[in-house]
Amino acid sequence: MSIYHEIEQAPENQIFQTQGWHPLYAAPKTAKILIIGQAPGLRTQLKNEMWRDASGDRLRDWMGIDEDIFYQSGLIGVLPMDFYFPGKGKSGDLPPRPVVSEKWHARLIEEMPQVTLTILIGSYAQHYYLQQPKRVKITDNIRNFGQFLPVYFPLVHPSPRNNIWLAHNPWFESTVLPALKQAVQQALN
């Protein structure tokens, strides 16, 4: 049985199966870059397509790649911290379920042996993969991105909701984005 089908059949995912939802991730064996983000939103889950929205457009722009490279080349892997939309909470989407990264990520990463750069989007991915306490601010991680290279590159989520953060942190565009584009090109070449 494939890992994909194991994920679908896992007891913790049966509630999603009854809704007709499928796990959302991409783990091509030829991936050179891995993007680890939060959990899919409801619209993403219903469309069954990752990063096909304004956030994805911005992410590809930040990386300096087009949709063909992102979706068709087999060079980009995507592992959300949860493969399913976890539901709505009082102030937005619920956090990703920890069981997903703990149970499945290592196995899926093993399936992508050529990955040399992992982009960590948002606090859930950064705290988990950088093994940080929740009190560490992602702004500090992003500002100090160089200390995590060449393996990890921490980013803020590219959502339009973060326009205020981007406006308050102009160094991101002038310092971080050129370094990200360079790291992406190095990983792809």
Phi, psi and omega per residue, in radians:
M1 nan 2.373 -3.141
S2 -1.246 2.786 3.090
I3 -1.033 -0.708 3.134
Y4 -0.955 -0.833 -3.134
H5 -1.237 -0.559 3.039
E6 -1.084 -0.748 3.119
I7 -1.094 -0.816 3.122
E8 -0.996 -0.707 -3.036
Q9 -1.532 -0.114 -3.106
A10 -1.059 2.434 -3.092
P11 -0.946 -0.660 -3.110
E12 -1.209 -0.201 -3.120
N13 -1.891 0.037 -3.079
Q14 -1.097 -0.573 3.118
I15 -1.073 -0.586 3.135
F16 -1.321 -0.610 3.093
Q17 -1.059 -0.684 -3.126
T18 -1.165 -0.357 3.095
Q19 -1.583 -0.039 -3.126
G20 1.391 0.301 -3.130
W21 -1.546 2.624 3.116
H22 -2.034 2.641 3.108
P23 -1.126 2.394 -3.123
L24 -1.869 1.959 3.021
Y25 -2.942 2.908 3.058
A26 -2.423 2.143 -3.107
A27 -2.324 1.109 3.128
P28 -1.187 2.442 3.142
K29 -1.053 -0.388 -3.096
T30 -1.632 0.067 -3.092
A31 -1.054 2.426 3.051
K32 -1.961 -0.371 3.098
I33 -2.186 2.377 3.099
L34 -2.063 2.265 3.082
I35 -1.876 2.113 3.098
I36 -2.014 2.064 -3.122
G37 -2.179 -2.782 -3.101
Q38 -1.442 -2.382 3.134
A39 -1.853 2.709 3.095
P40 -1.119 2.533 3.005
G41 -1.348 3.009 -3.089
L42 -1.080 -0.768 -3.139
R43 -1.083 -0.716 3.107
T44 -1.088 -0.778 3.138
Q45 -1.058 -0.794 -3.099
L46 -1.195 -0.603 3.106
K47 -1.391 -0.328 -3.117
N48 1.050 0.611 3.134
E49 -2.428 2.197 -3.131
M50 -1.540 2.417 3.008
W51 1.069 0.472 3.056
R52 -1.785 1.115 -3.122
D53 -2.747 -2.996 -3.122
A54 -1.074 -0.619 3.101
S55 -1.117 -0.744 3.120
G56 -1.144 -0.706 3.088
D57 -1.034 -0.781 -3.133
R58 -1.170 -0.735 3.133
L59 -1.034 -0.820 3.132
R60 -1.093 -0.672 3.084
D61 -1.095 -0.809 3.108
W62 -1.025 -0.671 -3.116
M63 -1.377 -0.329 -3.104
G64 1.346 0.563 3.128
I65 -2.234 2.852 3.130
D66 -1.814 3.115 -3.118
E67 -1.098 -0.633 3.140
D68 -1.062 -0.801 3.115
I69 -1.129 -0.747 -3.078
F70 -1.124 -0.809 -3.001
Y71 -1.781 -0.551 -2.947
Q72 -1.857 -0.345 -2.970
S73 -1.374 -0.382 -3.028
G74 1.354 0.151 -3.105
L75 -1.654 -0.172 -3.073
I76 -2.087 2.178 3.009
G77 -1.828 2.636 3.133
V78 -2.362 2.085 3.080
L79 -2.188 1.768 3.011
P80 -1.186 2.776 3.079
M81 -1.206 -0.293 2.978
D82 -2.464 2.403 -3.085
F83 -1.476 -0.073 -3.128
Y84 -2.305 2.702 3.006
F85 -1.101 2.095 -3.028
P86 -1.420 -0.115 3.124
G87 1.953 2.990 -3.137
K88 -1.653 2.459 3.046
G89 -1.978 -2.929 -3.118
K90 -1.135 -0.648 -3.066
S91 -2.208 0.777 3.130
G92 2.186 -2.861 -3.136
D93 -1.194 2.600 3.046
L94 -1.171 2.728 3.110
P95 -1.193 2.775 3.061
P96 -1.046 2.557 3.088
R97 -1.292 2.207 -3.103
P98 -1.052 -0.477 -3.090
V99 -1.032 -0.492 -3.070
V100 -1.159 -0.973 -3.114
S101 -1.144 -0.672 -3.120
E102 -1.153 -0.653 -3.032
K103 -1.573 -0.604 -2.927
W104 -2.025 -0.502 -2.993
H105 -1.035 -0.841 -3.093
A106 -1.015 -0.735 3.136
R107 -1.117 -0.745 -3.133
L108 -1.223 -0.643 3.100
I109 -1.124 -0.636 3.066
E110 -1.052 -0.497 3.125
E111 -1.298 -0.147 -3.107
M112 -2.151 1.205 -3.006
P113 -1.214 -0.223 -3.096
Q114 -1.610 -0.015 -3.127
V115 -1.125 2.207 3.084
T116 -2.055 -0.251 -3.139
L117 -2.355 2.242 3.083
T118 -2.061 2.096 3.128
I119 -1.645 2.123 -3.092
L120 -1.808 1.925 -3.065
I121 -1.788 2.019 3.055
G122 1.547 3.012 -2.997
S123 -1.218 -0.659 -3.097
Y124 -1.076 -0.825 3.137
A125 -1.154 -0.747 -3.099
Q126 -1.175 -0.786 -3.138
H127 -1.114 -0.659 -3.126
Y128 -1.244 -0.905 -3.026
Y129 -1.404 -0.479 3.085
L130 -1.610 0.029 3.106
Q131 0.899 0.963 -3.099
Q132 -1.950 2.626 3.000
P133 -1.216 2.748 -3.089
K134 -1.109 -0.340 -3.129
R135 -1.256 -0.295 3.108
V136 -1.224 2.232 -3.109
K137 -1.474 2.390 -3.135
I138 -1.161 -0.448 3.072
T139 -1.016 -0.705 3.104
D140 -1.153 -0.715 3.097
N141 -1.053 -0.786 -3.081
I142 -1.178 -0.747 3.121
R143 -1.061 -0.631 -3.095
N144 -1.800 0.584 -3.052
F145 -0.925 -0.589 -3.076
G146 -1.046 -0.484 -3.128
Q147 -1.263 -0.240 -3.132
F148 -1.769 -0.206 3.122
L149 -1.315 2.684 0.170
P150 -1.595 0.015 -3.033
V151 -1.445 -0.872 -3.044
Y152 -2.042 2.589 3.034
F153 -2.323 1.825 -3.130
P154 -1.361 2.414 3.125
L155 -2.365 2.706 2.919
V156 -1.332 2.709 3.092
H157 -1.127 2.393 -3.094
P158 -1.371 0.231 -3.128
S159 -1.055 2.507 3.012
P160 -0.995 -0.375 3.085
R161 -1.097 -0.341 -3.129
N162 -1.653 0.253 3.105
N163 -1.027 -0.623 3.119
I164 -1.138 -0.768 3.095
W165 -1.034 -0.779 -3.131
L166 -1.089 -0.698 3.126
A167 -1.156 -0.590 -3.133
H168 -1.437 -0.175 -3.089
N169 -2.267 1.176 -3.075
P170 -1.098 -0.367 3.092
W171 -1.077 -0.426 -3.136
F172 -1.041 -0.846 -3.106
E173 -1.229 -0.664 -3.060
S174 -1.446 -0.481 -3.060
T175 -1.941 -0.845 -3.007
V176 -1.323 -0.830 -3.048
L177 -1.078 -0.738 3.067
P178 -1.071 -0.648 3.121
A179 -1.198 -0.643 3.096
L180 -1.108 -0.847 3.133
K181 -1.012 -0.718 3.127
Q182 -1.140 -0.757 3.137
A183 -1.120 -0.674 3.117
V184 -1.124 -0.805 3.140
Q185 -1.098 -0.704 3.104
Q186 -1.098 -0.741 3.139
A187 -1.159 -0.616 -3.106
L188 -1.365 -0.422 -3.082
N189 -1.585 nan nan
